[in-house]
């Protein structure tokens, strides 16, 4: 698993984040190969709300591989809280 982020303060509680993620889960019998990695790259806008002590996150991502044929390569997500 790999997670890279470049965080840019935009002012006050607002941040812009460029990110790149890569990873996969394998059985013990499977060999690791970088060709079998799932990756995602994109942009996140994060607003940290001090009164609630959590970030509100808008995430736009491009995924290089689809799990299902009818999945889109692009994803838009709204999340509350940290990544870990």
C-alpha positions as CSV (number, residue, x, y, z in Angstrom):
1,X,0.0,0.0,0.0
2,X,1.2,3.5,-0.9
3,X,-0.4,6.9,-0.1
4,X,1.2,10.2,-1.2
5,X,-0.3,13.6,-0.4
6,X,0.7,17.1,-1.2
7,X,-1.2,19.5,1.0
8,X,-1.7,23.2,0.1
9,X,-3.2,25.6,2.7
10,X,-5.8,27.7,0.9
11,X,-6.6,29.9,3.8
12,X,-8.0,29.4,7.3
13,X,-9.5,25.9,7.7
14,X,-9.5,25.2,3.9
15,X,-6.9,22.9,2.3
16,X,-6.3,21.5,-1.2
17,X,-4.7,18.1,-1.5
18,X,-3.2,16.3,-4.5
19,X,-3.0,12.6,-3.8
20,X,-1.8,9.3,-5.3
21,X,-2.8,5.9,-3.8
22,X,-1.7,2.4,-4.8
23,X,-2.4,-1.0,-3.3
24,X,-3.9,-4.5,-3.6
25,X,-4.7,-7.4,-1.3
26,X,-3.1,-10.8,-2.2
27,X,-3.5,-14.3,-1.0
28,X,-0.3,-15.9,0.5
29,X,-0.1,-18.1,-2.6
30,X,-0.1,-15.1,-5.0
31,X,3.1,-13.4,-6.1
32,X,3.4,-9.6,-5.8
33,X,3.6,-7.8,-9.1
34,X,3.4,-4.0,-9.7
35,X,1.2,-4.7,-12.7
36,X,-1.6,-6.0,-10.3
37,X,-1.8,-2.8,-8.3
38,X,-4.9,-0.7,-8.2
39,X,-4.1,3.1,-8.3
40,X,-6.0,6.3,-7.8
41,X,-4.9,9.9,-8.3
42,X,-6.9,13.0,-7.7
43,X,-7.7,16.2,-5.9
44,X,-9.3,16.7,-2.4
45,X,-10.7,19.8,-0.8
46,X,-10.7,19.5,2.9
47,X,-12.4,21.9,5.4
48,X,-11.4,21.4,9.1
49,X,-14.3,22.4,11.4
50,X,-12.7,23.3,14.8
51,X,-16.0,23.1,16.7
52,X,-16.6,19.5,15.6
53,X,-12.9,18.6,15.5
54,X,-13.3,16.7,12.2
55,X,-12.5,17.5,8.5
56,X,-15.2,17.5,5.8
57,X,-13.7,16.2,2.6
58,X,-14.7,16.5,-1.1
59,X,-12.7,14.0,-3.1
60,X,-12.4,13.7,-6.9
61,X,-10.4,10.7,-8.1
62,X,-9.3,8.9,-11.3
63,X,-9.0,5.1,-10.8
64,X,-6.7,3.3,-13.3
65,X,-8.5,-0.1,-13.0
66,X,-12.1,-1.0,-12.6
67,X,-13.3,-3.8,-10.3
68,X,-16.5,-4.3,-12.3
69,X,-17.0,-3.6,-16.0
70,X,-19.8,-1.1,-15.4
71,X,-17.7,1.0,-12.9
72,X,-16.5,4.4,-13.9
73,X,-12.8,5.4,-13.9
74,X,-13.8,8.6,-12.2
75,X,-15.2,8.9,-8.6
76,X,-16.5,11.8,-6.6
77,X,-16.9,11.2,-2.8
78,X,-17.9,13.2,0.2
79,X,-16.4,12.0,3.5
80,X,-16.3,13.2,7.2
81,X,-13.3,12.3,9.3
82,X,-9.7,11.4,8.7
83,X,-8.4,8.7,6.4
84,X,-6.9,6.6,9.2
